[in-house]
Amino acid sequence: MAESAQVSCINKTNRYDAHDRIHSIGGVAGGKYWKLSQQDAITEIEAGRWAFYVGQGAQGVWVIVAISRFGHKYLKTEADGEQPNNLLSLPECP
């Protein structure tokens, strides 16, 4: 079973395409700060080792791996349409 972790911050790239804007995601779990590149997070989700979410309780939504119309994998939440708005609205990670 996958471990779960709340995503509370992201780092963005300088790109304007929403599918390429997220460089890394991060948060705090067990009192320790963690941060993963988008590619590493995609690998962990697809391998079933980690499940990430944004928000808390009933307001929480799962982070999923999506594929752009150009065939590129990226992260977004289940609640988002094609754009990863829930993730892009998070503050920058230190």
Summary of the structure (lengths in Angstrom):
residues: 94
radius of gyration: 12.3
end to end distance: 29.6
largest distance: 38.4
contacts: 257
relative contact order: 0.27
helix: 21%
strand: 43%
